[in-house]
Amino acid sequence: MILSADQIAKQNLKHETLHQNNFGFLEEKLTGEGIHLSEIMAQLAAFQVAIPSWALGTGGTRFGRFSIGGEPINLMQKIEDIGVLHALTQNAGAVSLHIPWDKVDNYPELKEKASTLGIAFDAMNSNTFQDQKEQPYSYKFGSLCNVDPAIRQQAVNHNLEVIEIGKKLGSKSLTVWLADGSNFPGQNNFQEVLKNTLDSLMHIYKALPEDWKLFIEYKPYEPNFYSMVIPDWGTSFMLANQLGPKAYTLVDLGHHLPNTNIEQIVATLMLQGKLGGFHFNDSKYGDDDLSVGSIKPYALFLIFNELVYGMQENKNNPYPAWMIDASHNTKDPLEDLLQSVEAILTAYAKALLVDQKAVKKAQASHDVVLAQELLKKAYQTDVRPLLAEVRRLQKGALNPLAAYRQLNIRQQLIDERGKDTVASGL
């Protein structure tokens, strides 16, 4: 389905008076504090987060999956769903594809479809953590790290294929996440598998077009529980440095051990000019892939505080690639993504409100209390009217989630696609 601007405008009329009152109050407050709202609003309007193609259907666990109905059965329908999200939010104007899940016969047609909905193609994602029907060798004991050179070459070739597909679609980056690792002591030689991985990545890196980036993701555990070949940001950073200037570390919020100081990792990588991409989600225990901001919203704000500072101060670091990477088993996937987009923009807006000069001054005088209070002041500001105003000016919905429900979009998708459809990919 295609959501029109007129449909959104009619929904906005229901909330216009209340919104103007709320925004007027916030505008007066922030302007009185010397905050230049026009600059902040421009940055919020420009912010685009990529929607992963695999997040548009109902997720699942090892134990069950509960379909919601109306799920997209092909990539074209997934692009349409992202078009709905983008029309409502005006901040979801990109898609991140996963190959081979998202292979199609006609890439020009796919690109044209996305263009009509204002959707660009963000980072391409390769898959060497699953065996596909047509592949001759198994990745059971690793892909890019494997002791068998034929298996490593198969994994390299897959990544090269993903790059070629990305070139057809206008993507400019490749994300590599490896499930490679071991479950038991003695299963792998740590040094050998790391050297094999670096050698494989070098072959992939050499195939990158000049204007592309390679994002190296990391994860401390799962699916292997004794060791992962790229378990942390330090290993990813080391590999990126060894590969060259087009290689960067990618931070996934769920890919850390409990209570890791992610904001410090972000700051360090940006200082070194090596933070390339960001995967947003939330977690309580591990890599839970929950809705962004649903568990640790203050931690998300602190991370964005470092991102905002880094984007201002670390000109050697490229503008990061943003993407949601979450799974939904009990929610309507589109509602979950709307919640996540809102949480991301909320944390970003609050971080933009931080008086960085005042924080620096407090730090210089060792005024710990004042520095903390300055952060809390920004965090405790209700920025929802600000986000709504930015969307209104962009012809998005004042309240995307309410509009989604009032327009009964899920039922329309069920009517179009059927109750028993299962999303392609996963």
Summary of the structure (lengths in Angstrom):
residues: 426
radius of gyration: 21.9
end to end distance: 22.2
largest distance: 66.9
contacts: 1437
relative contact order: 0.16
helix: 49%
strand: 10%
